[in-house]
Every structure is written in structure tokens, then in C-alpha cells.
Amino acid sequence: MNRKLLLLWCLGICLGPLMAQSNSTKIEFVEYDLENGLHVILHEDHSTPIVAVSVLYHVGSKNEDSERTGFAHFFEHLLFEGSENIERGEFFKIVQGNGGILNANTSFDRTFYFEVLPSNQLKLGLWLESERMLHAKIDQEGVETQRGVVKEEMKQRYDNTPYGTILPEMMKRAYTEHPYQWTPIGDPEYINKAQLSEFMDFYSIFYVPNNATLSIAGDINIEEAKQWINDYFADIPKGTKEIPRPTIVEPKKTAEVRDTVFDNIQLPAVVMGYHMPAQDDEEFYAMSMLSQYLSQGESSRFNKVIKDEKEKAVFVGAFPIPTEDPGMALMFGIANMGVSADDLENAMNTEIEAVKEELISEKEFEKLRNQVENDFISGNASVRGLAENLANYHVYYGDANLINTEIDRYMKVTREDIQKAAKTYLQNENRVVLYYLPKEKAAN
């Protein structure tokens, strides 16, 4: 349920023992639907005696009512409260007592739950997730408990963390109509106002088999797993309520947005957010590689020039936020001692203009391709990573086999594609620029 500031918030944390995999190894899996609409994906691998059991619900913050933001994230917590057959607070004890780990996370587009267990405990994982889907404990006591938990998380992750509000401050200025304007943490005040009946309605709409993908990876026997899945999930009723999917298209930006945020910090920071395509768009891959070129590794353009040569920053980075609808590419830097926000922004703008004006070198491009390929392989190096990626590819792209082939989309990107993406999207009128300054500067 935790994210480390921004990068790990977007990229996630790979948990679970590593599984050997080479670039040439195809990941085999089977997938099918139960009659109630639950989509099932199974990957069998006997490398290690563990199994990841996961359920992805296609509900994130963008599915929320603008007057009830934070519901999806709230349910990430609430659905650990227990069920009709699991006592309150026992969820974690059961898994950990059987040698496993468990967690969940919420994004703009989905909520993901998982357990990584010894493979002889597959049935346990299936039972726990079926209980969550069918018999979750949605009552006043649990709601009040989690209200306190969410408030405390808000304080720890955002209010009391230097630069912790970057994402919500950026998104509320970047979007005026699309629900990406609020982040998954939402507004705790809406959670406080909501009645128990509203939480029960949210559960009955979204946490149903026809809005879920059960993805299992690891040391399993597929035919045996199919039988157990049928035993635990086939009788869960299909949801009968319409599942809302926002169709709002954010208007094209025509003017730069600039603002200042005063925070409890010592060093100024500059944050730039550029609108970019959705994660299944062809140009997303060029933008993703462009962000990596600018900031991954000490020899990247931002680190080498802005941090090391010019000494303008103690930290500088860039990354895309992969989203189901058109999203954002963020670039940010924390100024070195004595360096103004203006000075740091100028240094960042110089490097941004450079990638628009010139092709990256062949040598840099080859290094970039190697980095991308290595990251792609590493993303499938744990049973939890495999289960999550299979579910993501199915839900977002309608093609779970992209776990084997998405790398081809990256490898098709040329130097010219990267330059074109920079020219198209890294325009001033397409961005939000935030200066983060120490609170004592506010009086001036």
C-alpha cells in the first residue's frame, strides 16, 4: 500500500523471489473466462516453489464521482478489513502465518491485490481473494477505522513529506475536465462525508467478477488450478449494475500554466508536466524512451549535464505516467545549494531543446535500447511481476501476450521517432511548470 514518492508510485515495487528468464524465453500462459465474467490468466513455472495469486479490479480514481474522490484508494484499505468468514484484522495474519506476503496498490485506472505464497498454499490465496470479492466486510466499524488510516497516510505521504504533493499539485493544474485531475489519494473530506450506503454501492458496482482479472503465476498445475478456481469463483454472482467508464476527453492545451507551491523544504524544485499519449498509443513508446534517455543513469543528459557538469541540481529526473487515457510526462529537479528555480529551469529547458533540435547519437541510442530491453526483462523477473503484467496487458491492451511482444514496440522506435515526439509534446503551451519554494519565501 506504500509508494516511494513519485517514481516508485508510478512504477511499483517488484516483490517475490526472482525467477530465471532470458530474452529468448517465451512466457507461456493460458487464459479463459468464467460464466460470471471473471477473466483468468495462468502461468505455470516450477523454478521456485512459490505462487502469486492476484486480482486486478478495473477501477481507479478516474472512475470516481468528482464529489467522492478517494473511494478506490479507500477500498484498497477497506477490503483488508475481513469478510463474513475472515475475522477483522486477520487477513494479514493468515497470509504471513503461512509464509506469505501480501499487499495492494491503487492507480488512476485500477486496483491490484496480491499474495505471494508457498505453492502448496494456492488454495489459501484463492479462498482469500474469493472472500474479498464475494463477502467483504463493509460495515461502519471498518469504514471508521480506515478513515483514520487514510488520513494518516495522507499526512505521511503528502503533507509531511518534502515535495510530497508534486503529483496532486501537478494533476489538478494539468487537467480541467478529465478525472485525472485528482490523484488516487483523493480528498479525505469526501471520505468523511460519505455514508455507509455509498461504500456498499461502490463495492457492488466495481468489485464484481465481470470487472476483475484473476492472474496466477508460479509453481502450479494448470488443470488443478482451473478446478480450484472453479470451486472458489464460479458461483460468485456477476455484477448487475452498469460499470461507469469515463469518456471525457481533456481539451488540447494552448497555453503554458505556471504556478508556485510553498512547501516545508530547504531547496527549491522545478516540476514540468507535459501532456502525452495514452500507454497503448504508438507515440507513448517514443516518449517513454525519451524520458529514459534524459534521466536514467548517471550518464543520462539530465544527470550528466545539469547535475554533474553545471552543478545546478542535486537530483533531476524524468518519467512518463503510464495511463489508460492520455497522461503526463513529468520532469523535475531539486536545485543545488544557492541555485534559483529560474536557473534550474533554464538548464532543464536547454536539454529539452537539445533533443528537439538534434538526433541523439547512435551510441546513445544503442545504450538506450539496451536499457529498455533490460528493464523489460527485469519487469518479468518475479512471480508477482509476471502476474501483474499479464493482468495489465489484458485489461489495458486486450492482449496478454504483450508480455512477450511489447518489447518489439520499443525496438521499432527510431532516433527520428524520439526527436519527433520531443518536438510534438515538449512544447511550452503543452505543459505545466511548478516552482516549489521554501515556505519562508511566501511572504516575498
C-alpha positions, 0 to 999 in steps of 0.5 A: 500500500506504500509508494516511494514518492513519485517514481516508485508510485508510478512504477511499483515495487517488484516483490517475490523471489526472482525467477530465471528468464532470458530474452529468448524465453517465451512466457507461456500462459493460458487464459479463459473466462468464467460464466460470471465474467471473471477473466483468468490468466495462468502461468505455470513455472516450477523454478521456485516453489512459490505462487502469486495469486492476484486480482486486478479490479478495473477501477481507479480514481478516474472512475470516481464521482468528482464529489467522492474522490478517494473511494478506490484508494479507500477500498484498497484499505477497506477490503483488508478489513475481513469478510463474513468468514475472515475475522477483522484484522486477520487477513494479514495474519493468515497470509504471513502465518503461512509464509506469505506476503501480501499487499495492494496498490491503487492507480488512476485506472485500477486496483491490484491485490496480491499474495505471494505464497508457498505453492502448496498454499494456492488454495489459501490465496484463492479462498482469500481473494474469493472472500474479498470479492464475494463477502467483504466486510463493509460495515461502519466499524471498518469504514471508521477505522480506515478513515483514520488510516487514510488520513494518516497516510495522507499526512505521511505521504503528502503533507509531511513529506518534502515535495510530497504533493508534486503529483496532486499539485501537478494533476489538478493544474494539468487537467480541467475536465478529465478525472485525472485531475485528482490523484488516487489519494483523493480528498479525505473530506469526501471520505468523511462525508460519505455514508455507509450506503455509498461504500456498499454501492461502490463495492457492488458496482466495481468489485464484481467478477465481470470487472476483475482479472484473476492472474496466477503465476508460479509453481502450479498445475494448470488443470488443478488450478482451473478446478480450484478456481472453479470451486472458489469463483464460479458461483460468485454472482456477476455484477448487475449494475452498469460499470461507469467508464469515463469518456471525457476527453481533456481539451488540447492545451494552448497555453503554458500554466505556471504556478508556485507551491510553498512547501516545508523544504530547504531547496527549491524544485522545478516540476514540468508536466507535459501532456502525452499519449495514452500507454497503448498509443504508438507515440507513448513508446517514443516518449517513454524512451525519451524520458529514459534517455534524459534521466536514467543513469548517471550518464543520462543528459539530465544527470550528466549535464545539469547535475554533474557538469553545471552543478545546478541540481542535486537530483533531476529526473524524468518519467512518463505516467503510464495511463489508460487515457492520455497522461503526463510526462513529468520532469523535475529537479531539486536545485543545488545549494544557492541555485534559483528555480529560474536557473534550474529551469533554464538548464532543464529547458536547454536539454529539452531543446537539445533533443528537439533540435538534434538526433541523439547519437547512435551510441546513445541510442544503442545504450538506450535500447539496451536499457529498455530491453533490460528493464523489460526483462527485469519487469518479468523477473518475479512471480508477482511481476509476471502476474501483474503484467499479464493482468495489465496487458489484458485489461489495458491492451486486450492482449496478454501476450504483450508480455512477450511482444511489447518489447518489439514496440520499443525496438521499432522506435527510431532516433527520428521517432524520439526527436519527433515526439520531443518536438510534438509534446515538449512544447511550452503551451503543452505543459505545466511548470511548478516552482516549489519554494521554501515556505519562508519565501511566501511572504516575498 
